Amino acid sequence: MPALHSPGQTTCRGHIQDPASQRLTWSKPPLNVLVIRKIRDETLLEPFKELCRFLVEEKHLMVYVEKKVVDDGSLMSDESFSAICNQLCTFREGYDDISDCIDLIICLGGDGTLLYASSLFQGSVPPVMAFHLGSLGFLTPFKFESFKTEVDKVFEGNAAIILRSRLKVKVVKGMFQRNEQLFTTQENGVVPHNHISNEAGKITLQLQVLNEVVVDRGPSSYLSNVDLYLDGRLITSVQGDGVIVSTPTGSTAYAAAAGASMIHPNVPAIMVTPICPHSLSFRPIVVPAGVELMITLSPDARNTAWVSFDGRKRQEIQHGDSIKITTSCFPVPSICCHDLVYDWFDSLAQCLHWNVRKKQTRLTDASDSSETEN
């Protein structure tokens, strides 16, 4: 089983642990490894077979894979792999619970494989080792060419770990009843609502989200109009195409495209980013990780809203429904290739080409400098 230890003091804020620099050690050798492979990508067949063969034959581990991966026709037709294939343990998402028996997760593909791995574990998550075999690879720092060496290093222990915080999200249907009296705006810009009363409702969905929660206008041609609460206090109304609530990990995804700042995953925070707001002064904001955010439809909203979680489970939000968002107690322990600082800045440079521009040439004549200064 894995254990995390920090070389320095760790701080806690309420029930949320500051994701400080951690190291991975094993209280006993890992036995069960989950391998997640990007589906419908033929280029990953050979890396997948190489990895499984290595884990089964050389490391003598129990390897878990999704049933639909094993049922791949190209894989089943390979007779040389059939002996290994018969030793793989299979599971089906939504039917089989493997959360208590996995010691390590290995992802082959792009960033989506890490998001998918997170969705499989709604509680504690095993350490995740992600190999870059997809299109972007911001969250996948390892190169597959040296996979045996890298896996051996992880099994030896003391690998650098970054705890990627997740969001705990609840969708509550019929939580509020609308009142005919709408809101009044105060001079300080904080708006107390009179339309909220008779708190009740039923939790219809509860999820752990690694990247972001997106609330948008859906197919409607009208602006979305939702209210944003922080710890029970109405902060503002969002009028535009929608709003993104993201983790630091998600700040480099959709939020970055919408103009948000990029936050290092080691920073305990939640990013709130409007999508095309109908206001020149509505900029993205960063709030403490320990707060509770709540999003509801404004009482005068002309249409419903739609919400999605890491791009999945999209559903409609009606008047009286609410979305409650807090920082989860169950982060994703992501294994670093080098360390948590170098990996992040390397991904910024290699994947997003951060601050790439043509260099300004230096002055070749000293007289040019004096003329410029004058």
C-alpha positions as CSV (number, residue, x, y, z in Angstrom):
1,M,0.0,0.0,0.0
2,P,1.2,3.5,-0.7
3,A,2.0,6.1,1.9
4,L,2.8,9.8,1.5
5,H,5.2,11.7,3.6
6,S,6.4,15.2,3.5
7,P,9.9,16.4,4.3
8,G,8.5,19.5,6.0
9,Q,5.6,20.6,8.1
10,T,2.2,20.2,6.6
11,T,-0.5,22.8,7.4
12,C,-4.2,22.1,7.6
13,R,-7.1,24.5,7.0
14,G,-10.2,23.0,8.4
15,H,-10.5,19.6,6.9
16,I,-8.5,20.5,3.9
17,Q,-4.8,19.6,3.9
18,D,-2.5,22.0,2.1
19,P,-1.0,19.9,-0.8
20,A,2.6,20.4,0.2
21,S,5.5,18.6,-1.5
22,Q,5.1,14.9,-0.8
23,R,7.1,11.7,-1.4
24,L,5.7,8.3,-2.2
25,T,6.8,5.3,-0.1
26,W,5.4,1.8,0.0
27,S,4.5,0.2,3.3
28,K,4.5,-3.1,1.4
29,P,5.2,-3.8,-2.3
30,P,2.4,-2.9,-4.7
31,L,0.4,-5.9,-5.9
32,N,-2.5,-4.6,-8.0
33,V,-2.0,-2.1,-10.8
34,L,-4.8,-0.5,-12.9
35,V,-3.8,0.3,-16.5
36,I,-5.9,2.8,-18.3
37,R,-5.5,3.1,-22.0
38,K,-6.9,5.6,-24.4
39,I,-9.7,3.9,-26.3
40,R,-10.0,3.9,-30.1
41,D,-6.3,4.7,-30.6
42,E,-4.5,2.0,-32.5
43,T,-1.1,3.5,-31.9
44,L,-1.4,2.6,-28.2
45,L,-1.9,-1.1,-28.8
46,E,1.8,-1.9,-28.8
47,P,2.7,0.3,-25.8
48,F,-0.2,-1.3,-23.9
49,K,0.9,-4.8,-24.6
50,E,4.5,-4.0,-23.7
51,L,3.5,-2.5,-20.4
52,C,1.1,-5.4,-19.5
53,R,3.8,-8.0,-20.4
54,F,6.3,-6.2,-18.3
55,L,4.0,-5.9,-15.3
56,V,2.8,-9.5,-15.5
57,E,5.9,-11.4,-16.5
58,E,8.7,-9.4,-14.9
59,K,7.1,-7.6,-12.0
60,H,4.6,-10.5,-11.2
61,L,1.7,-8.0,-10.6
62,M,-2.0,-8.4,-10.9
63,V,-3.1,-6.0,-13.7
64,Y,-6.6,-4.6,-14.0
65,V,-8.0,-3.2,-17.2
66,E,-11.4,-2.2,-18.5
67,K,-13.4,-5.0,-20.2
68,K,-13.8,-3.0,-23.3
69,V,-10.0,-2.7,-23.6
70,V,-9.6,-6.4,-23.6
71,D,-12.5,-6.9,-26.0
72,D,-10.7,-4.8,-28.6
73,G,-10.6,-6.9,-31.8
74,S,-7.0,-5.9,-32.6
75,L,-5.9,-7.1,-29.2
76,M,-7.8,-10.4,-29.2
77,S,-6.4,-11.3,-32.7
78,D,-2.8,-11.2,-31.4
79,E,-2.0,-14.8,-30.4
80,S,1.3,-13.9,-28.9
81,F,-0.5,-11.7,-26.3
82,S,-3.3,-14.2,-25.5
83,A,-1.4,-15.7,-22.6
84,I,-1.0,-12.3,-21.0
85,C,-4.5,-11.3,-21.9
86,N,-5.9,-14.3,-20.0
87,Q,-4.2,-13.2,-16.8
88,L,-5.6,-9.7,-16.9
89,C,-8.4,-8.8,-14.4
90,T,-11.3,-6.9,-16.1
91,F,-13.9,-4.5,-14.7
92,R,-16.8,-2.5,-16.1
93,E,-17.3,1.2,-15.2
94,G,-20.4,1.7,-13.2
95,Y,-20.8,-2.0,-12.3
96,D,-17.6,-3.2,-10.6
97,D,-16.0,-1.4,-7.7
98,I,-12.2,-1.7,-7.7
99,S,-11.5,1.4,-5.5
100,D,-10.3,-0.7,-2.5
101,C,-7.9,-3.1,-4.3
102,I,-5.7,-0.9,-6.5
103,D,-2.3,0.1,-5.4
104,L,-1.1,2.1,-8.4
105,I,-2.7,3.6,-11.6
106,I,-0.8,3.8,-14.9
107,C,-2.3,5.9,-17.7
108,L,-1.4,5.6,-21.3
109,G,-2.7,8.4,-23.5
110,G,-3.4,12.1,-23.0
111,D,-4.8,14.3,-20.2
112,G,-8.2,12.6,-20.6
113,T,-6.9,9.4,-19.3
114,L,-6.0,11.1,-16.0
115,L,-9.4,12.7,-15.8
116,Y,-11.0,9.3,-16.4
117,A,-8.9,7.7,-13.7
118,S,-10.1,10.4,-11.3
119,S,-13.7,9.7,-12.1
120,L,-13.3,6.0,-11.3
121,F,-12.3,6.8,-7.7
122,Q,-14.9,8.9,-5.9
123,G,-13.1,8.4,-2.6
124,S,-9.4,7.9,-2.0
125,V,-7.3,7.7,-5.1
126,P,-4.2,5.5,-5.6
127,P,-1.0,7.2,-6.9
128,V,-1.2,7.9,-10.7
129,M,1.7,7.5,-13.1
130,A,0.7,9.1,-16.5
131,F,2.7,8.4,-19.7
132,H,2.4,11.0,-22.5
133,L,0.9,9.1,-25.5
134,G,-1.9,11.6,-26.4
135,S,-2.2,14.9,-28.2
136,L,-1.5,17.5,-25.5
137,G,0.0,15.8,-22.4
138,F,0.0,18.7,-19.9
139,L,-0.8,16.3,-17.1
140,T,1.2,13.3,-18.4
141,P,4.9,14.0,-17.6
142,F,6.5,10.6,-18.3
143,K,7.8,9.4,-21.7
144,F,7.0,5.8,-22.6
145,E,10.4,5.1,-24.2
146,S,11.9,4.6,-20.8
147,F,8.8,3.1,-19.1
148,K,10.6,0.1,-17.5
149,T,13.2,2.4,-15.8
150,E,10.5,4.9,-14.7
151,V,8.2,2.2,-13.3
152,D,11.1,0.6,-11.4
153,K,11.9,4.0,-9.8
154,V,8.3,4.4,-8.6
155,F,8.3,0.9,-7.1
156,E,11.6,1.7,-5.3
157,G,9.8,4.6,-3.5
158,N,10.6,8.2,-2.7
159,A,9.1,9.5,-6.0
160,A,7.9,13.1,-5.9
161,I,4.2,13.4,-5.6
162,I,1.9,16.4,-6.2
163,L,-1.6,16.2,-4.6
164,R,-4.0,17.6,-7.3
165,S,-7.0,18.9,-5.4
166,R,-10.5,18.0,-6.6
167,L,-13.9,19.6,-6.3
168,K,-16.7,17.9,-4.4
169,V,-19.9,18.8,-6.3
170,K,-23.5,18.2,-5.3
171,V,-26.5,18.9,-7.6
172,V,-29.6,19.6,-5.5
173,K,-32.9,19.6,-7.3
174,G,-35.8,21.7,-5.9
175,M,-33.7,23.2,-3.2
176,F,-35.4,26.5,-3.2
177,Q,-38.9,27.9,-3.9
178,R,-39.1,31.1,-5.9
179,N,-40.6,34.2,-4.4
180,E,-42.4,36.8,-6.5
181,Q,-40.2,39.5,-5.0
182,L,-36.9,39.8,-6.8
183,F,-33.6,41.2,-5.7
184,T,-32.5,44.7,-4.9
185,T,-29.0,46.0,-5.5
186,Q,-27.1,47.6,-2.7
187,E,-24.5,50.3,-3.2
188,N,-21.6,48.0,-2.2
189,G,-22.5,45.6,-5.1
190,V,-23.4,42.7,-2.8
191,V,-26.9,41.6,-3.5
192,P,-29.1,40.0,-0.8
193,H,-31.8,37.9,-2.4
194,N,-35.4,37.7,-1.3
195,H,-36.4,35.0,-3.7
196,I,-34.9,32.2,-1.7
197,S,-37.0,30.5,0.9
198,N,-38.1,27.1,2.1
199,E,-34.7,25.3,1.7
200,A,-35.3,21.6,0.9
201,G,-34.4,19.6,-2.1
202,K,-32.9,16.2,-3.1
203,I,-29.3,15.5,-4.0
204,T,-29.5,13.9,-7.4
205,L,-25.7,13.8,-8.2
206,Q,-22.5,13.9,-6.2
207,L,-19.1,13.8,-7.9
208,Q,-15.4,14.4,-7.4
209,V,-14.2,16.7,-10.2
210,L,-10.5,17.1,-11.1
211,N,-10.6,19.9,-13.7
212,E,-13.7,22.0,-13.6
213,V,-17.5,22.5,-13.2
214,V,-18.9,24.4,-16.2
215,V,-22.3,26.1,-16.1
216,D,-23.4,27.5,-19.4
217,R,-26.5,28.6,-21.3
218,G,-26.8,25.4,-23.3
219,P,-28.8,25.6,-26.6
220,S,-30.5,28.8,-25.6
221,S,-29.8,32.0,-27.5
222,Y,-30.3,34.1,-24.3
223,L,-27.6,35.1,-21.9
224,S,-27.2,32.7,-19.0
225,N,-28.1,34.4,-15.7
226,V,-26.9,32.6,-12.6
227,D,-26.2,33.7,-9.0
228,L,-22.9,32.9,-7.3
229,Y,-22.9,32.4,-3.5
230,L,-19.8,32.1,-1.3
231,D,-20.4,30.5,2.1
232,G,-24.1,31.3,1.9
233,R,-23.6,35.0,0.9
234,L,-24.6,36.2,-2.6
235,I,-21.4,37.6,-4.2
236,T,-22.6,38.4,-7.7
237,S,-24.8,37.4,-10.7
238,V,-23.1,36.1,-13.8
239,Q,-24.6,37.2,-17.1
240,G,-22.9,35.9,-20.2
241,D,-22.2,32.5,-21.7
242,G,-21.7,30.9,-18.3
243,V,-19.1,30.4,-15.5
244,I,-16.3,28.0,-14.9
245,V,-15.4,26.8,-11.4
246,S,-12.0,25.1,-11.6
247,T,-9.3,23.6,-9.5
248,P,-5.7,24.7,-9.9
249,T,-5.2,21.7,-12.2
250,G,-8.2,22.9,-14.3
251,S,-6.9,26.4,-14.4
252,T,-4.7,25.5,-17.4
253,A,-7.7,23.9,-19.3
254,Y,-11.0,25.6,-20.2
255,A,-10.4,28.4,-17.7
256,A,-7.1,29.4,-19.4
257,A,-8.9,29.6,-22.7
258,A,-11.5,31.9,-21.0
259,G,-8.8,34.3,-19.8
260,A,-8.1,33.0,-16.3
261,S,-4.7,32.9,-14.7
262,M,-2.8,29.6,-14.4
263,I,-2.4,28.4,-10.8
264,H,0.2,25.9,-9.8
265,P,-1.5,22.7,-8.5
266,N,0.3,23.1,-5.2
267,V,-1.7,26.2,-4.4
268,P,-4.9,25.5,-2.4
269,A,-7.5,27.6,-4.2
270,I,-10.6,27.6,-6.4
271,M,-10.7,29.6,-9.6
272,V,-14.0,31.3,-10.7
273,T,-13.9,32.3,-14.4
274,P,-16.8,33.9,-16.3
275,I,-17.3,32.8,-19.9
276,C,-17.8,35.8,-22.2
277,P,-19.3,38.0,-19.5
278,H,-21.5,40.9,-20.6
279,S,-19.4,43.2,-18.4
280,L,-16.0,44.8,-19.1
281,S,-15.1,44.7,-15.4
282,F,-15.9,41.0,-14.6
283,R,-12.5,39.4,-14.3
284,P,-11.7,35.9,-13.1
285,I,-11.2,35.6,-9.3
286,V,-9.4,33.2,-7.0
287,V,-11.0,32.2,-3.7
288,P,-9.7,30.1,-0.8
289,A,-9.9,26.4,-1.1
290,G,-11.9,26.1,2.1
291,V,-15.0,28.0,1.0
292,E,-18.3,26.6,-0.3
293,L,-19.6,28.0,-3.6
294,M,-23.2,27.6,-4.7
295,I,-24.6,28.4,-8.1
296,T,-28.4,28.9,-8.8
297,L,-30.4,30.3,-11.6
298,S,-31.2,34.0,-11.0
299,P,-35.0,34.5,-10.4
300,D,-35.3,36.7,-13.5
301,A,-33.3,34.3,-15.7
302,R,-35.0,33.9,-19.1
303,N,-33.8,30.3,-19.6
304,T,-32.4,27.3,-17.8
305,A,-28.7,26.5,-17.5
306,W,-26.7,23.4,-18.2
307,V,-23.9,22.0,-16.1
308,S,-21.1,19.5,-16.9
309,F,-18.3,18.0,-14.8
310,D,-14.9,17.5,-16.4
311,G,-16.8,17.5,-19.7
312,R,-19.1,14.6,-18.6
313,K,-22.6,14.0,-17.1
314,R,-24.1,17.1,-18.7
315,Q,-27.5,18.0,-17.4
316,E,-30.1,20.8,-17.2
317,I,-30.5,23.1,-14.2
318,Q,-34.0,24.5,-13.5
319,H,-35.2,27.3,-11.3
320,G,-35.0,26.1,-7.7
321,D,-32.0,23.8,-8.3
322,S,-28.5,24.5,-7.0
323,I,-25.0,23.4,-7.5
324,K,-22.8,23.2,-4.4
325,I,-19.0,23.1,-4.8
326,T,-16.3,22.6,-2.2
327,T,-12.8,21.4,-2.2
328,S,-12.7,17.6,-1.8
329,C,-10.9,15.7,1.0
330,F,-9.7,13.3,-1.7
331,P,-7.0,14.7,-4.0
332,V,-5.4,12.8,-6.9
333,P,-1.8,11.9,-6.0
334,S,0.0,12.5,-9.3
335,I,3.6,11.1,-9.5
336,C,6.1,13.7,-10.9
337,C,8.7,12.8,-13.4
338,H,11.2,15.3,-12.0
339,D,9.6,17.4,-9.3
340,L,6.4,19.4,-8.8
341,V,7.9,22.7,-9.9
342,Y,9.9,21.6,-12.9
343,D,7.2,19.4,-14.3
344,W,4.6,22.2,-14.3
345,F,6.8,24.8,-15.9
346,D,8.0,22.3,-18.4
347,S,4.4,21.5,-19.4
348,L,3.7,25.2,-19.7
349,A,6.6,25.6,-22.1
350,Q,6.2,22.4,-24.1
351,C,2.4,22.1,-24.3
352,L,1.1,25.6,-24.1
353,H,4.2,27.4,-25.4
354,W,3.9,29.9,-22.5
355,N,5.6,33.2,-23.1
356,V,7.0,32.2,-26.5
357,R,8.0,35.1,-28.6
358,K,10.7,36.3,-30.9
359,K,13.6,37.7,-28.9
360,Q,14.4,41.4,-29.1
361,T,17.9,41.8,-30.6
362,R,20.5,43.6,-28.5
363,L,21.9,47.0,-29.5
364,T,25.1,46.7,-31.5
365,D,26.2,50.4,-31.4
366,A,26.6,52.2,-28.1
367,S,25.5,55.4,-29.8
368,D,22.1,53.8,-30.5
369,S,21.6,53.4,-26.7
370,S,22.4,57.0,-25.9
371,E,20.1,58.3,-28.7
372,T,17.3,56.1,-27.4
373,E,17.7,57.4,-23.8
374,N,17.7,61.0,-25.0
